[in-house]
Amino acid sequence: MTHRNPVTSRRSLLAAGGLALTAVTLGLSGCAQEDALAQQAKAGDNKNYVAGDGSVTEFAAGDRKSAIQVNGTLFNGTTVAPADFQGRVTVLNFWFAACAPCRVEAPVLEELHQEFKDQGVQFYGVNLRDEKATAEAFEKTFNLTYPSFDDKDGGVLLAVSGLVPPGAVPTTLVLDKQGRVASRVLGEVQKGTLKALIAAAVAE
């Protein structure tokens, strides 16, 4: 494995098999920002839980796979198709109500949604477990104004297979304006880090 191109190394292993993903992201960090996030995740921030490893992976534009093909239905009944991801930066956050770090990061996601919506950035939650009433209660508790997919059937998760490991909740993806994955955070997001990832995608 070469250390000069960690993104390529990660992508090669992703192609070989998703089971190696967690070990790969644990072992590699591409920039000081990632190191800082990893340190915060390891520290646990005194919240008495382990919020994933906090790994950040950024994919250079030339190394990104084709646009993700998401077909799903939001809890409000709206259907979403791949065309809805074209021309706008999109943030996808995988969550469920009983996930402790999901509850911690929810206000951060809403703050960033408000900050970036005038720049055309769209946010979607992807709820993997909850019934509609449970999901809506969570959204009301944290005043979330962006919608979430009802993904109990795993359709959205399948569309990003190899990028979002099963059970790695929360996970957050930033998609570029072509619907390709530009970056990923495994574990609870830190506001400054996610803001920088979104801003980088907007600037492309």
GUBA-825806 format. One record per residue: residue in three letters; z, y, x of N, C-alpha, C in turn. Coordinates in steps of 0.001 Angstrom, whole numbers, padded with zeros to 6 digits, always signed. Example, Ala and Ser with C-alpha at 12.3 -4.5 7.8 and 13.67 -1.06 7.14 Angstrom:
REM GUBA-825806
ALA+007800-005690+013190+007800-004500+012300+007800-003300+013200;SER+007080-002250+012850+007140-001060+013670+007870+000030+012900;
This chain:
REM GUBA-825806
MET+000000-001200+000848+000000+000000+000000+000000+001243+000878;THR-000930+002122+000610-000970+003354+001376-000066+004386+000762;HIS+000564+005184+001595+001451+006227+001079+000739+007563+000991;ARG-000531+007600+001414-001249+008866+001356-001775+009149-000033;ASN-001942+008137-000842-002484+008329-002174-001672+007537-003192;PRO-000449+007999-003494+000437+007220-004375-000124+007037-005766;VAL-000927+008009-006266-001466+007858-007612-002439+006688-007656;THR-003310+006624-006628-004250+005511-006581-003514+004183-006481;SER-002460+004170-005667-001693+002944-005520-001090+002526-006846;ARG-000517+003507-007561+000069+003182-008859-000997+002641-009806;ARG-002157+003320-009817-003196+002923-010758-003719+001531-010448;SER-003816+001189-009173-004272-000145-008808-003306-001195-009335;LEU-002028-000924-009190-001035-001873-009674-001000-001912-011185;LEU-001250-000746-011827-001317-000736-013281-002440-001652-013750;ALA-003574-001585-013061-004703-002422-013429-004373-003896-013209;ALA-003583-004155-012172-003232-005543-011856-002249-006114-012861;GLY-001361-005267-013366-000402-005786-014339+000714-004811-014600;GLY+000997-004574-015891+002004-003585-016255+003411-003969-015873;LEU+003639-005272-015602+005000-005696-015301+005523-005059-014026;ALA+004617-004690-013128+005038-004095-011865+005313-002611-011991;LEU+005069-002048-013178+005083-000590-013340+006418+000038-012977;THR+007498-000512-013521+008795+000112-013280+009142+000099-011797;ALA+008900-001020-011145+009206-001107-009720+008358-000134-008920;VAL+007103+000019-009330+006217+000931-008606+006704+002364-008726;THR+007007+002776-009973+007409+004160-010160+008768+004432-009535;LEU+009612+003412-009497+010895+003596-008823+010713+003836-007330;GLY+009703+003175-006769+009551+003212-005322+008708+004349-004805;LEU+008021+005067-005685+007108+006101-005235+007444+007443-005860;SER+007323+008483-005085+007443+009832-005629+006464+010714-004881;GLY+005696+011513-005639+004600+012233-005027+004908+013650-004631;CYS+006025+014188-005096+006300+015581-004771+007786+015850-004894;ALA+008198+017010-004425+009620+017353-004448+010147+017425-005868;GLN+009287+017851-006794+009695+017935-008199+010101+016564-008719;GLU+009322+015538-008371+009654+014190-008802+010971+013729-008174;ASP+011165+014051-006911+012404+013649-006249+013614+014255-006952;ALA+013504+015520-007322+014618+016193-007986+014910+015536-009329;LEU+013862+015189-010070+014053+014555-011363+014686+013181-011205;ALA+014227+012447-010214+014792+011118-009973+016283+011218-009642;GLN+016652+012226-008852+018062+012410-008500+018900+012727-009737;GLN+018350+013561-010614+019078+013898-011836+019263+012665-012717;ALA+018203+011849-012804+018292+010650-013626+019327+009676-013076;LYS+019334+009512-011750+020309+008611-011130+021732+009115-011330;ALA+021887+010449-011298+023219+011024-011487+023716+010805-012905;GLY+022759+010672-013859+023140+010431-015243+023581+011671-015968;ASP+023789+012767-015239+024167+014047-015847+025435+013921-016691;ASN+026302+012968-016320+027599+012780-016984+027485+012500-018474;LYS+026394+011863-018904+026211+011585-020330+026538+010133-020674;ASN+026990+009362-019695+027438+007997-019926+026345+007070-020443;TYR+025126+007277-020012+024074+006329-020295+023036+006430-019186;VAL+022187+005433-019112+021096+005451-018134+019811+005777-018892;ALA+019254+006927-018609+018086+007408-019355+016809+007073-018610;GLY+016569+005788-018357+015389+005428-017587+015556+005904-016159;ASP+014502+005762-015373+014625+006172-013980+014147+007602-013757;GLY+013624+008251-014801+013198+009636-014677+011945+009832-013866;SER+011204+008755-013596+010028+008862-012738+008936+009705-013385;VAL+008304+010547-012591+007160+011343-013017+005933+010843-012271;THR+004873+010568-013013+003604+010188-012409+002550+011176-012869;GLU+001849+011784-011923+000743+012672-012245-000557+012008-011801;PHE-001574+012079-012649-002873+011484-012363-003879+012595-012094;ALA-004459+012595-010901-005484+013585-010572-006650+013434-011538;ALA-007315+014554-011859-008376+014544-012867-009434+013486-012577;GLY-009793+013325-011313-010823+012361-010958-010390+010919-011058;ASP-009080+010687-011184-008554+009322-011232-008144+008887-012635;ARG-008294+009762-013605-007823+009436-014957-008741+008441-015644;LYS-008127+007575-016430-008885+006621-017224-009544+007353-018393;SER-010319+006629-019184-010979+007229-020332-009944+007674-021366;ALA-010392+008500-022294-009503+009032-023334-008841+007891-024105;ILE-007578+008082-024461-006891+007070-025247-007459+007063-026666;GLN-007465+005900-027260-008051+005731-028593-006928+005480-029605;VAL-006337+006556-030063-005220+006459-031006-005720+006616-032434;ASN-005444+005622-033241-005641+005703-034689-004295+005357-035319;GLY-003702+006318-036000-002386+006075-036565-002103+006994-037733;THR-000946+006777-038353-000538+007569-039509+000824+008197-039238;LEU+000922+009485-039503+002182+010196-039347+003092+009905-040534;PHE+004380+010153-040363+005323+009937-041462+004987+010798-042673;ASN+004287+011933-042461+003915+012788-043586+002640+012319-044274;GLY+002081+011180-043829+000912+010609-044474-000413+010994-043848;THR-000407+011941-042913-001632+012377-042252-002134+011298-041297;THR-003431+011033-041334-004010+010093-040376-004514+010862-039156;VAL-004387+010247-037999-004802+010850-036730-005787+009910-036052;ALA-006891+010484-035576-007957+009714-034938-008201+010242-033532;PRO-008939+009500-032707-009194+009948-031334-009778+011352-031232;ALA-010597+011750-032201-011205+013082-032156-010158+014189-032199;ASP-008979+013904-032755-007926+014916-032869-007293+015258-031522;PHE-007611+014485-030489-007058+014734-029158-008051+015456-028256;GLN-009205+015787-028791-010233+016445-027994-010090+017964-028069;GLY-010161+018615-026899-010161+020070-026844-008791+020717-026810;ARG-007732+019909-026890-006366+020440-026861-005490+019563-025979;VAL-004572+020188-025284-003550+019424-024556-002588+018842-025587;THR-002225+017586-025390-001344+016887-026332-000157+016295-025596;VAL+001022+016408-026201+002232+015768-025693+002618+014664-026671;LEU+002733+013436-026160+003176+012297-026953+004541+011854-026454;ASN+005530+011835-027353+006877+011428-026982+007268+010186-027784;PHE+007548+009081-027084+007915+007817-027718+009433+007778-027902;TRP+009888+007528-029131+011310+007666-029434+011711+006773-030600;PHE+013024+006649-030810+013596+006147-032054+014991+006737-032185;ALA+015519+006770-033385+016701+007576-033688+017965+007135-032952;ALA+018134+005828-032727+019361+005338-032103+019340+005443-030581;CYS+018254+005948-030019+018099+006081-028567+018838+007332-028097;ALA+019916+007126-027319+020760+008259-026915+019998+009337-026143;PRO+019200+008996-025126+018471+010053-024421+017429+010743-025293;CYS+016918+010035-026315+015978+010677-027244+016671+011827-027977;ARG+017931+011628-028314+018687+012667-029011+018962+013850-028088;VAL+019194+013572-026820+019469+014636-025861+018225+015491-025611;GLU+017063+014836-025508+015852+015572-025152+015154+016213-026347;ALA+015536+015851-027565+014851+016372-028751+014814+017906-028791;PRO+015941+018606-028546+015871+020075-028565+014948+020640-027491;VAL+014883+019977-026347+013991+020423-025269+012535+020324-025708;LEU+012194+019212-026340+010825+019022-026810+010459+020074-027848;GLU+011376+020371-028753+011099+021396-029765+010936+022777-029136;GLU+011769+023081-028153+011643+024373-027461+010281+024503-026789;LEU+009823+023441-026146+008527+023481-025472+007384+023502-026483;HIS+007563+022829-027599+006571+022891-028673+006388+024334-029136;GLN+007490+025030-029367+007409+026419-029800+006784+027309-028726;GLU+007110+027012-027473+006630+027834-026360+005123+027690-026146;PHE+004595+026489-026372+003204+026229-026026+002256+026164-027225;LYS+002768+026197-028457+001866+025988-029591+000813+027084-029706;ASP+001151+028313-029294+000168+029392-029349-000925+029231-028296;GLN-000703+028314-027342-001725+028013-026337-002545+026786-026729;GLY-002357+026343-027960-003145+025230-028472-002606+023861-028149;VAL-001396+023785-027587-000809+022485-027240-000205+021857-028493;GLN-000530+020598-028739+000019+019898-029894+001006+018821-029435;PHE+002074+018679-030193+003106+017683-029919+003106+016643-031037;TYR+003240+015381-030648+003444+014293-031601+004573+013415-031091;GLY+005491+013064-031976+006419+011999-031678+005758+010672-032032;VAL+006198+009601-031384+005732+008254-031725+006985+007420-031952;ASN+007315+007192-033229+008538+006470-033562+008241+004986-033656;LEU+008957+004206-032849+008639+002793-032689+009447+001853-033582;ARG+010497+002348-034235+011393+001419-034925+011828+001839-036318;ASP+011921+003121-036591+012673+003595-037753+011869+003628-039052;GLU+012596+003464-040149+012020+003734-041459+011889+005250-041632;LYS+011083+005654-042606+010782+007073-042794+012050+007899-042982;ALA+012998+007421-043790+014207+008196-044065+015026+008427-042797;THR+015114+007418-041952+015866+007545-040703+015190+008535-039770;ALA+013877+008425-039657+013131+009332-038792+013248+010776-039278;GLU+013139+010964-040588+013212+012316-041135+014608+012902-040981;ALA+015635+012073-041072+016993+012558-040861+017174+013038-039425;PHE+016609+012301-038474+016654+012693-037057+015957+014036-036874;GLU+014756+014162-037445+013988+015404-037307+014722+016589-037913;LYS+015390+016367-039039+016156+017445-039673+017357+017828-038825;THR+018037+016835-038271+019214+017098-037444+018875+017983-036253;PHE+017718+017737-035648+017343+018465-034433+016287+019542-034692;ASN+016040+019821-035991+015112+020890-036379+013740+020722-035725;LEU+013251+019498-035689+011939+019250-035099+010848+019652-036086;THR+009898+020449-035628+008833+020927-036507+007498+020250-036219;TYR+007416+019437-035165+006182+018701-034905+006297+017310-035538;PRO+005179+016708-035931+005214+015432-036657+005340+014229-035743;SER+005665+013094-036355+005753+011836-035613+004933+010748-036289;PHE+004372+009883-035449+003703+008681-035935+004732+007669-036406;ASP+004428+006976-037499+005155+005774-037895+004471+004625-037170;ASP+005065+004194-036059+004387+003216-035205+005142+001896-035133;LYS+005761+001501-036238+006462+000219-036236+005499-000944-035982;ASP+004212-000750-036332+003238-001817-036083+002719-001808-034654;GLY+003111-000789-033858+002773-000766-032444+001353-000349-032120;GLY+000640+000227-033083-000750+000593-032848-000922+001671-031791;VAL-000082+002717-031844-000177+003785-030843+000273+003264-029483;LEU+001360+002492-029486+001849+001909-028232+000777+001045-027581;LEU+000052+000282-028383-001013-000573-027850-002128+000267-027232;ALA-002401+001428-027827-003476+002290-027325-003183+002831-025928;VAL-001906+002852-025554-001533+003329-024213-000924+002192-023395;SER-001319+000985-023712-000831-000194-022979-001096-000045-021494;GLY-000088-000356-020694-000196-000204-019254+000320+001126-018756;LEU+000500+002077-019675+001042+003394-019308+002441+003601-019856;VAL+002736+002982-020993+004067+003061-021585+004619+001642-021656;PRO+005510+001268-020743+006055-000094-020746+006861-000352-022023;PRO+006729-001522-022629+007548-001858-023796+009029-001694-023473;GLY+009739-001019-024327+011167-000820-024122+011522+000399-023303;ALA+010518+001051-022719+010806+002242-021903+010816+003472-022800;VAL+011907+003618-023534+012060+004729-024468+013278+005544-024050;PRO+013145+006860-023936+011935+007625-024214+010932+007591-023062;THR+009680+007728-023428+008597+007981-022477+007766+009120-023043;THR+007320+010020-022193+006525+011163-022633+005228+011217-021839;LEU+004119+011352-022557+002797+011485-021939+002247+012874-022209;VAL+001588+013451-021214+000826+014686-021405-000644+014321-021272;LEU-001416+014590-022320-002849+014304-022327-003622+015580-022037;ASP-004689+015446-021265-005527+016610-020989-006429+016906-022188;LYS-007292+017899-022062-008118+018339-023187-009209+017341-023541;GLN-009372+016322-022722-010309+015238-023031-009602+014014-023604;GLY-008283+014133-023824-007530+013015-024376-007139+011964-023366;ARG-007245+012301-022077-006868+011369-021017-005432+011652-020566;VAL-004724+010630-020095-003343+010817-019647-003330+011555-018312;ALA-002748+012749-018312-002655+013571-017106-001347+013347-016375;SER-000282+013036-017129+001023+012813-016506+001924+012045-017449;ARG+002984+011480-016870+003911+010659-017641+005314+010814-017087;VAL+006291+010876-017996+007707+010854-017614+008341+009622-018239;LEU+008915+008754-017411+009659+007595-017902+011132+007968-017949;GLY+011708+007985-019153+013097+008398-019287+013193+009797-019860;GLU+014414+010293-019938+014671+011609-020529+013960+012713-019747;VAL+013289+013596-020486+012575+014693-019833+013551+015791-019437;GLN+013223+016473-018358+013897+017698-017963+012960+018851-018313;LYS+013493+019906-018907+012637+020949-019464+011701+021553-018417;GLY+012221+021904-017246+011401+022547-016231+010262+021665-015769;THR+010545+020359-015654+009518+019420-015208+008416+019282-016247;LEU+008789+019037-017513+007777+018865-018545+006995+020150-018761;LYS+007669+021282-018683+006960+022569-018820+005884+022713-017766;ALA+006198+022335-016535+005238+022431-015439+004061+021485-015656;LEU+004332+020286-016164+003263+019315-016416+002330+019799-017528;ILE+002917+020375-018577+002103+020899-019672+001271+022080-019190;ALA+001904+022996-018468+001205+024182-017976+000033+023801-017074;ALA+000229+022759-016261-000841+022317-015360-002032+021798-016176;ALA-001757+021057-017262-002835+020536-018104-003548+021667-018843;VAL-002790+022653-019296-003380+023800-019997-004312+024567-019073;ALA-003930+024672-017799-004669+025485-016842-005982+024831-016388;GLU-006137+023538-016659-007347+022841-016218-008589+023327-016967;
